[in-house]
């Protein structure tokens, strides 16, 4: 699992039927100091997170299992959890 910040939402008029009724969020992976790492990714978002919120994402084969429906969704990234608070090297704070 990696941490990421939700930076937007993706809307598609045509997509794989397994993705119907699933929200797609654009997430920016971040490190423990909340600095951007790498490129943004599109993730399945069944937790309905808002822009700016911190989340945990899973990638590759693990992302396919994060979908809670009856079928596996064809995805390489999914939001798997919400970061409520963060405490790193004495630096405390809420995710928002």
PAFIVO-125466 format. One record per residue: x, y negated, z negated of N, C-alpha, C in turn; residue number from 1; residue in one letter. Coordinates in nm, 3 decimals, padded with zeros to 5 digits, always signed. Layout:
- n.px,n.py,n.pz,ca.px,ca.py,ca.pz,c.px,c.py,c.pz,kolse,lotor
- X,Y,Z,X,Y,Z,X,Y,Z,NUM,A
...
END
This chain:
- n.px,n.py,n.pz,ca.px,ca.py,ca.pz,c.px,c.py,c.pz,kolse,lotor
- +00.084,+00.118,+00.000,+00.000,+00.000,+00.000,+00.089,-00.124,+00.000,1,X
- +00.042,-00.224,+00.069,+00.110,-00.352,+00.077,+00.011,-00.462,+00.039,2,X
- +00.062,-00.575,-00.008,-00.024,-00.690,-00.035,-00.036,-00.773,+00.091,3,X
- -00.151,-00.838,+00.105,-00.176,-00.927,+00.218,-00.273,-01.035,+00.176,4,X
- -00.276,-01.141,+00.256,-00.371,-01.251,+00.237,-00.466,-01.250,+00.356,5,X
- -00.595,-01.260,+00.331,-00.693,-01.269,+00.439,-00.681,-01.408,+00.501,6,X
- -00.656,-01.412,+00.633,-00.640,-01.543,+00.698,-00.747,-01.571,+00.803,7,X
- -00.837,-01.476,+00.823,-00.943,-01.501,+00.921,-01.029,-01.379,+00.944,8,X
- -01.124,-01.393,+01.035,-01.216,-01.287,+01.072,-01.212,-01.270,+01.223,9,X
- -01.222,-01.147,+01.269,-01.222,-01.118,+01.412,-01.361,-01.070,+01.452,10,X
- -01.415,-01.128,+01.557,-01.546,-01.088,+01.608,-01.527,-01.029,+01.747,11,X
- -01.584,-00.912,+01.771,-01.572,-00.844,+01.901,-01.711,-00.815,+01.956,12,X
- -01.732,-00.845,+02.084,-01.861,-00.812,+02.145,-01.861,-00.669,+02.199,13,X
- -01.742,-00.617,+02.231,-01.730,-00.479,+02.279,-01.621,-00.412,+02.197,14,X
- -01.654,-00.298,+02.134,-01.556,-00.225,+02.054,-01.597,-00.079,+02.045,15,X
- -01.510,+00.003,+01.994,-01.538,+00.145,+01.975,-01.664,+00.160,+01.890,16,X
- -01.756,+00.249,+01.926,-01.879,+00.266,+01.847,-01.854,+00.300,+01.701,17,X
- -01.742,+00.363,+01.669,-01.711,+00.396,+01.530,-01.685,+00.271,+01.447,18,X
- -01.661,+00.158,+01.512,-01.637,+00.032,+01.442,-01.763,-00.053,+01.428,19,X
- -01.876,-00.004,+01.482,-02.001,-00.079,+01.469,-02.033,-00.102,+01.322,20,X
- -02.083,-00.218,+01.291,-02.123,-00.258,+01.156,-02.006,-00.268,+01.059,21,X
- -01.884,-00.271,+01.109,-01.767,-00.289,+01.023,-01.709,-00.428,+01.047,22,X
- -01.680,-00.498,+00.940,-01.618,-00.630,+00.950,-01.470,-00.612,+00.977,23,X
- -01.414,-00.697,+01.061,-01.272,-00.695,+01.091,-01.209,-00.824,+01.040,24,X
- -01.109,-00.812,+00.955,-01.041,-00.928,+00.898,-00.900,-00.936,+00.954,25,X
- -00.851,-01.058,+00.968,-00.711,-01.080,+01.006,-00.636,-01.102,+00.875,26,X
- -00.533,-01.019,+00.851,-00.457,-01.026,+00.727,-00.311,-01.054,+00.755,27,X
- -00.250,-01.131,+00.667,-00.107,-01.162,+00.676,-00.036,-01.089,+00.562,28,X
- +00.048,-00.990,+00.594,+00.123,-00.922,+00.487,+00.212,-01.022,+00.412,29,X
- +00.222,-01.003,+00.280,+00.302,-01.093,+00.196,+00.387,-01.010,+00.100,30,X
- +00.491,-01.074,+00.044,+00.573,-01.005,-00.055,+00.525,-01.042,-00.196,31,X
- +00.597,-00.996,-00.299,+00.555,-01.020,-00.436,+00.564,-01.167,-00.477,32,X
- +00.631,-01.249,-00.397,+00.638,-01.393,-00.423,+00.536,-01.471,-00.339,33,X
- +00.444,-01.398,-00.277,+00.336,-01.451,-00.195,+00.387,-01.519,-00.068,34,X
- +00.505,-01.479,-00.019,+00.562,-01.531,+00.105,+00.525,-01.437,+00.220,35,X
- +00.496,-01.496,+00.336,+00.459,-01.417,+00.453,+00.572,-01.321,+00.491,36,X
- +00.531,-01.200,+00.532,+00.625,-01.099,+00.579,+00.570,-01.038,+00.708,37,X
- +00.643,-01.050,+00.816,+00.600,-00.988,+00.940,+00.483,-01.060,+01.005,38,X
- +00.422,-00.987,+01.097,+00.312,-01.042,+01.177,+00.176,-01.010,+01.116,39,X
- +00.076,-01.095,+01.142,-00.060,-01.065,+01.098,-00.112,-00.937,+01.163,40,X
- -00.212,-00.877,+01.101,-00.274,-00.755,+01.152,-00.425,-00.765,+01.140,41,X
- -00.495,-00.684,+01.217,-00.640,-00.675,+01.208,-00.672,-00.554,+01.121,42,X
- -00.756,-00.574,+01.019,-00.788,-00.467,+00.925,-00.939,-00.452,+00.911,43,X
- -00.983,-00.327,+00.893,-01.122,-00.303,+00.857,-01.143,-00.358,+00.717,44,X
- -01.251,-00.432,+00.698,-01.278,-00.497,+00.569,-01.417,-00.461,+00.520,45,X
- -01.427,-00.354,+00.444,-01.557,-00.316,+00.388,-01.583,-00.382,+00.253,46,X
- -01.485,-00.458,+00.204,-01.501,-00.526,+00.075,-01.547,-00.670,+00.093,47,X
- -01.562,-00.715,+00.219,-01.611,-00.849,+00.251,-01.534,-00.960,+00.180,48,X
- -01.407,-00.960,+00.198,-01.320,-01.061,+00.138,-01.327,-01.192,+00.215,49,X
- -01.301,-01.301,+00.145,-01.303,-01.434,+00.205,-01.163,-01.477,+00.243,50,X
- -01.155,-01.573,+00.331,-01.026,-01.627,+00.372,-00.950,-01.681,+00.251,51,X
- -00.822,-01.647,+00.242,-00.737,-01.691,+00.133,-00.724,-01.591,+00.019,52,X
- -00.811,-01.492,+00.012,-00.804,-01.393,-00.095,-00.689,-01.295,-00.074,53,X
- -00.632,-01.247,-00.185,-00.525,-01.148,-00.180,-00.584,-01.009,-00.190,54,X
- -00.534,-00.918,-00.107,-00.586,-00.782,-00.099,-00.470,-00.683,-00.088,55,X
- -00.503,-00.555,-00.108,-00.410,-00.447,-00.078,-00.454,-00.386,+00.054,56,X
- -00.357,-00.360,+00.140,-00.388,-00.295,+00.268,-00.314,-00.163,+00.277,57,X
- -00.373,-00.071,+00.352,-00.308,+00.055,+00.386,-00.297,+00.058,+00.538,58,X
- -00.194,+00.128,+00.585,-00.168,+00.132,+00.729,-00.158,+00.276,+00.779,59,X
- -00.154,+00.288,+00.910,-00.135,+00.416,+00.979,-00.245,+00.515,+00.942,60,X
- -00.208,+00.640,+00.919,-00.308,+00.744,+00.890,-00.389,+00.718,+00.766,61,X
- -00.328,+00.653,+00.664,-00.402,+00.621,+00.542,-00.517,+00.526,+00.568,62,X
- -00.504,+00.438,+00.665,-00.609,+00.341,+00.696,-00.736,+00.409,+00.744,63,X
- -00.720,+00.519,+00.814,-00.835,+00.592,+00.866,-00.922,+00.645,+00.751,64,X
- -00.860,+00.679,+00.638,-00.934,+00.734,+00.525,-00.996,+00.626,+00.437,65,X
- -00.962,+00.501,+00.457,-01.019,+00.392,+00.376,-01.161,+00.358,+00.420,66,X
- -01.203,+00.405,+00.536,-01.338,+00.381,+00.587,-01.435,+00.471,+00.511,67,X
- -01.539,+00.414,+00.451,-01.628,+00.489,+00.363,-01.750,+00.549,+00.432,68,X
- -01.754,+00.541,+00.563,-01.868,+00.596,+00.636,-01.855,+00.747,+00.653,69,X
- -01.940,+00.800,+00.736,-01.939,+00.944,+00.758,-01.840,+00.984,+00.867,70,X
- -01.791,+00.888,+00.943,-01.696,+00.915,+01.050,-01.568,+00.836,+01.024,71,X
- -01.458,+00.885,+01.077,-01.333,+00.812,+01.067,-01.331,+00.701,+01.170,72,X
- -01.284,+00.586,+01.129,-01.274,+00.472,+01.221,-01.135,+00.468,+01.282,73,X
- -01.125,+00.441,+01.412,-00.994,+00.433,+01.477,-00.924,+00.302,+01.439,74,X
- -00.841,+00.308,+01.337,-00.776,+00.187,+01.288,-00.635,+00.218,+01.240,75,X
- -00.551,+00.117,+01.241,-00.416,+00.128,+01.187,-00.400,+00.047,+01.060,76,X
- -00.506,-00.025,+01.018,-00.495,-00.109,+00.899,-00.634,-00.123,+00.836,77,X
- -00.640,-00.113,+00.704,-00.767,-00.129,+00.633,-00.741,-00.192,+00.497,78,X
- -00.835,-00.274,+00.453,-00.829,-00.331,+00.318,-00.877,-00.224,+00.222,79,X
- -00.790,-00.192,+00.123,-00.822,-00.084,+00.030,-00.847,-00.133,-00.112,80,X
- -00.815,-00.257,-00.142,-00.835,-00.307,-00.277,-00.820,-00.458,-00.285,81,X
- -00.856,-00.512,-00.401,-00.854,-00.655,-00.426,-00.750,-00.685,-00.533,82,X
- -00.668,-00.787,-00.513,-00.571,-00.830,-00.615,-00.642,-00.928,-00.708,83,X
- -00.661,-00.888,-00.833,-00.727,-00.975,-00.931,-00.628,-01.070,-00.996,84,X
- -00.509,-01.021,-01.030,-00.407,-01.106,-01.090,-00.270,-01.050,-01.056,85,X
- -00.168,-01.133,-01.078,-00.032,-01.097,-01.040,+00.064,-01.146,-01.148,86,X
- +00.154,-01.059,-01.192,+00.254,-01.096,-01.292,+00.387,-01.041,-01.244,87,X
- +00.475,-01.130,-01.197,+00.605,-01.091,-01.144,+00.713,-01.172,-01.214,88,X
- +00.805,-01.103,-01.280,+00.919,-01.168,-01.344,+00.879,-01.290,-01.425,89,X
- +00.777,-01.274,-01.508,+00.734,-01.382,-01.594,+00.644,-01.484,-01.530,90,X
- +00.618,-01.469,-01.400,+00.532,-01.562,-01.327,+00.391,-01.503,-01.325,91,X
- +00.297,-01.563,-01.399,+00.161,-01.511,-01.405,+00.067,-01.600,-01.327,92,X
- -00.043,-01.541,-01.282,-00.143,-01.621,-01.214,-00.253,-01.535,-01.156,93,X
- -00.364,-01.599,-01.125,-00.476,-01.531,-01.058,-00.453,-01.536,-00.909,94,X
- -00.521,-01.448,-00.838,-00.501,-01.440,-00.693,-00.562,-01.556,-00.617,95,X
- -00.651,-01.631,-00.679,-00.714,-01.741,-00.607,-00.666,-01.874,-00.657,96,X
END
